[in-house]
Amino acid sequence: MLTPKKKYLNSYQVAEWLGYAPRTITEWAEQWPASGGQEGIPAFKIGRSWRFDSDVIQQWLTQKQALDLKAIA
């Protein structure tokens, strides 16, 4: 049985969502696997294109916001 399709975004969609240039998103995506997931933005490559799981990006944003709040306190 097939499972429902997940929503995967491309660099342009993530850039629009986050308010950054697509090239910035691509650079962050390249950092993700190179750093073992410690830097950049969660992404994976299909062919020459980067893809982003919208649920994972939302979790990543929530984590980043929590870390930023801890740094301020």
MARMARMI-470277 format. One line per 10 residues: number of its first residue (from 1); for each residue y, z, x of N, C-alpha, C. Coordinates in nm, 2 decimals, padded with zeros to 4 digits, m for minus. Each point is the difference from the previous one (the first is absolute). Layout:
N
NUM	Y,Z,X,Y,Z,X,Y,Z,X ~ ...
END
This chain:
73
1	m00.12,00.00,00.08,00.12,00.00,m00.08,00.12,00.00,00.09 ~ 00.10,m00.08,m00.04,00.13,m00.01,00.08,00.09,00.11,m00.05 ~ 00.08,00.05,00.10,00.10,00.10,m00.04,00.13,m00.07,m00.02 ~ 00.09,00.07,m00.07,00.13,m00.06,m00.03,00.08,m00.03,00.13 ~ 00.08,m00.10,00.00,00.07,m00.04,00.12,00.11,00.11,00.02 ~ 00.02,00.03,00.13,00.11,00.09,00.04,00.12,m00.08,00.02 ~ 00.12,00.06,00.00,00.12,m00.06,00.02,00.04,00.00,00.15 ~ m00.01,m00.11,00.07,00.04,m00.01,00.14,00.13,m00.08,00.01 ~ 00.09,00.05,00.08,00.13,m00.06,00.02,00.01,m00.07,00.13 ~ 00.09,m00.09,00.01,00.03,m00.07,00.13,00.12,00.07,00.06
11	00.04,m00.05,00.12,00.11,00.06,00.07,00.13,m00.01,m00.08 ~ 00.02,m00.11,m00.07,00.13,m00.03,m00.07,00.01,00.10,m00.12 ~ m00.11,00.02,m00.07,00.00,00.10,m00.11,00.03,00.14,00.04 ~ m00.07,00.04,00.11,00.02,00.13,00.06,00.15,00.02,00.04 ~ 00.05,m00.10,00.07,00.14,00.00,00.05,00.10,00.02,m00.12 ~ m00.03,m00.07,m00.11,00.09,00.01,m00.12,m00.01,00.14,m00.05 ~ m00.13,00.05,m00.01,m00.02,00.13,m00.06,00.07,00.11,00.08 ~ m00.01,m00.01,00.14,00.05,00.11,00.08,00.15,m00.03,00.05 ~ 00.05,m00.12,m00.02,00.13,m00.03,00.04,00.02,m00.03,00.14 ~ m00.10,m00.06,00.07,00.01,m00.04,00.13,m00.02,m00.15,00.02
21	00.02,m00.05,00.11,m00.02,m00.14,00.03,m00.15,m00.03,00.01 ~ m00.05,m00.11,m00.05,m00.15,m00.03,00.02,m00.05,00.01,00.14 ~ 00.09,m00.04,00.10,m00.04,00.00,00.14,m00.02,00.15,00.04 ~ 00.08,00.09,m00.05,m00.02,00.14,00.04,m00.13,00.05,m00.06 ~ m00.04,m00.04,m00.12,m00.12,00.05,m00.06,m00.12,m00.06,00.08 ~ 00.01,m00.12,00.05,m00.10,m00.06,00.08,m00.02,00.07,00.13 ~ 00.12,00.04,00.07,m00.01,00.07,00.12,m00.07,00.14,m00.02 ~ 00.04,00.06,m00.11,m00.07,00.13,m00.03,m00.15,m00.02,m00.02 ~ m00.03,m00.10,m00.07,m00.14,m00.03,m00.03,m00.08,m00.02,00.13 ~ 00.06,m00.07,00.10,m00.07,m00.03,00.13,m00.02,00.13,00.07
31	00.09,00.10,m00.02,m00.01,00.13,00.07,m00.12,00.08,m00.05 ~ m00.03,m00.01,m00.13,m00.10,00.08,m00.07,m00.14,00.00,00.07 ~ m00.06,m00.12,00.01,m00.14,00.00,00.07,00.01,00.03,00.15 ~ 00.11,m00.04,00.06,00.02,00.02,00.15,00.01,00.15,00.03 ~ 00.05,00.08,m00.09,00.02,00.14,00.02,m00.11,00.09,m00.06 ~ m00.10,m00.07,m00.06,m00.11,00.08,m00.07,00.05,00.07,m00.12 ~ 00.11,m00.06,m00.07,00.05,00.05,m00.12,00.10,00.11,00.02 ~ 00.05,00.02,00.12,00.10,00.11,00.03,00.14,m00.05,m00.02 ~ 00.02,m00.13,00.02,00.14,m00.06,m00.01,m00.01,m00.12,m00.09 ~ 00.12,m00.04,m00.05,00.00,m00.12,m00.08,m00.03,00.03,m00.15
41	m00.04,m00.10,m00.07,m00.02,00.00,m00.14,m00.15,m00.04,m00.03 ~ m00.07,00.06,m00.09,m00.14,m00.04,m00.02,m00.01,m00.14,m00.05 ~ m00.08,m00.08,00.08,m00.01,m00.14,m00.04,m00.13,m00.05,00.07 ~ m00.04,m00.12,m00.05,m00.12,m00.07,00.06,00.03,m00.15,m00.01 ~ m00.06,m00.07,00.09,00.03,m00.14,00.01,m00.11,m00.09,m00.06 ~ 00.04,m00.10,m00.07,m00.09,m00.10,m00.06,00.05,m00.13,00.06 ~ m00.08,m00.06,00.09,00.05,m00.12,00.07,00.12,00.04,00.08 ~ 00.11,m00.07,m00.03,00.13,00.02,00.07,00.09,00.09,m00.08 ~ m00.04,00.04,m00.12,00.09,00.08,m00.09,m00.04,00.14,00.00 ~ 00.10,00.09,m00.01,m00.01,00.14,m00.02,m00.01,00.03,m00.14
51	m00.09,00.09,m00.04,m00.01,00.05,m00.14,00.01,00.15,m00.01 ~ 00.05,00.05,m00.11,00.03,00.14,m00.02,m00.05,00.04,m00.13 ~ m00.08,00.11,00.00,m00.05,00.06,m00.13,00.11,00.08,m00.06 ~ 00.05,m00.03,m00.12,00.11,00.06,m00.06,m00.03,00.15,m00.02 ~ m00.12,00.04,m00.03,m00.03,00.14,m00.01,00.01,00.08,00.13 ~ m00.05,m00.06,00.11,00.01,00.06,00.13,00.14,00.01,00.05 ~ 00.08,m00.10,m00.03,00.14,00.00,00.04,00.07,00.11,m00.07 ~ m00.03,00.02,m00.13,00.07,00.11,m00.08,m00.04,00.14,00.06 ~ m00.13,00.01,00.04,m00.04,00.13,00.06,00.07,00.02,00.14 ~ 00.01,m00.11,00.08,00.06,00.01,00.13,00.15,00.04,m00.02
61	00.07,m00.06,m00.10,00.14,00.04,m00.03,00.01,00.15,m00.03 ~ m00.09,00.05,m00.09,00.00,00.14,m00.04,m00.02,00.09,00.12 ~ m00.09,m00.04,00.09,m00.03,00.08,00.12,00.13,00.00,00.09 ~ 00.06,m00.12,00.02,00.12,m00.01,00.09,00.11,00.09,m00.06 ~ 00.02,00.00,m00.13,00.10,00.08,m00.06,m00.03,00.15,00.02 ~ m00.12,00.04,m00.02,m00.04,00.14,00.02,00.03,00.04,00.15 ~ m00.04,m00.09,00.09,00.03,00.04,00.15,00.15,00.01,00.02 ~ 00.08,m00.09,m00.06,00.14,00.00,00.02,00.06,00.13,m00.05 ~ m00.05,00.04,m00.12,00.05,00.13,m00.06,m00.03,00.12,00.09 ~ m00.12,00.00,00.06,m00.04,00.11,00.09,00.09,00.00,00.12
71	00.03,m00.12,00.05,00.09,00.00,00.12,00.14,00.05,m00.03 ~ 00.04,m00.02,m00.12,00.14,00.05,m00.04,00.00,00.15,m00.02 ~ m00.11,00.05,m00.05,00.00,00.15,m00.03,m00.01,00.09,00.12
END
